């Protein structure tokens, strides 16, 4: 079995893979739902959008549930500190997500246009709010979270919900929102035709440009602004157990950019985010939907890796007590727990991938208004 240090790094990678898997799969249905009122002008067109994502959305959220479970088991202190610190933000996401299953199932039960329009806007909120809040949360990780640990490692959060909505936090939210709207648009380009596909193509072009502006702006803000990253100055031990307070941490990493100099290959992450968006933009302009989807997927992967590489080895930095900051090395479970979880992950992650791919293969194909109008009761 792997040594403790290797297991810590492996689980840092695996949690990142789960978050990327969630963003790639559930990301396009969040984005498509948020775009629905705008790319679908008639009831049939909005049902087309719904039927491209409704068969898959619940399976896609398995990635989020799995990532939450992995966070709880692999990084228990991060789970405790984040779920208490971001409590109201997570409740906001949770209640927004509540609308989705109810909206998908009940929207078309009645012919009343007001009933359907109300659910359409509910699904819009259920797609837009999580996409925005997840980005705000990542932005606040880069700013530092106002929490501290006492001598018994109990976390105490000193902030409130409104403090999360700082200018940089909102900019990070716009990065996430434009990224997922871009991804949802490329998905709709692949799965629809006619006017819906045409409007989706225009949405891809718009949000690819917006993502490039916001992503580049956030990077420049980190580089030129007064945002200070953290550095472990002493007490570092990659094989240490669960004791974050044993280290000393100082500011000295302007803009969280030190890792990009120390590890030059990490520069491929922001480059991938930019090139992915440019590829999606060019492919959408050339009406190549599949290539545009590849581009938006690359943009998502590059963006999440950019944040992860910048923060490493920190997972949840503290803005009020640097020593309380949680890292890959000291916020983890025991050696035995990580080893058992790795075996479980090697079994279940391939199973998740297999049944997810099987579901997409079996349900693949374009959804058209003719299909919707010819099957008014058998489809969503």
Secondary structure as UniProt FT lines:
FT   HELIX           4..39
FT   HELIX           43..53
FT   TURN            54..56
FT   HELIX           57..60
FT   HELIX           62..74
FT   HELIX           76..85
FT   HELIX           87..106
FT   HELIX           107..109
FT   HELIX           113..143
FT   STRAND          147..149
FT   TURN            151..152
FT   STRAND          155..157
FT   HELIX           161..164
FT   HELIX           167..191
FT   HELIX           194..224
FT   STRAND          228..234
FT   TURN            238..239
FT   HELIX           244..246
FT   STRAND          248..254
FT   TURN            255..256
FT   HELIX           258..262
FT   HELIX           264..266
FT   HELIX           267..285
FT   TURN            286..287
FT   HELIX           289..311
FT   TURN            312..313
FT   STRAND          314..316
FT   HELIX           322..324
FT   STRAND          326..327
FT   TURN            328..330
FT   HELIX           335..362
FT   HELIX           369..374
FT   TURN            376..378
//
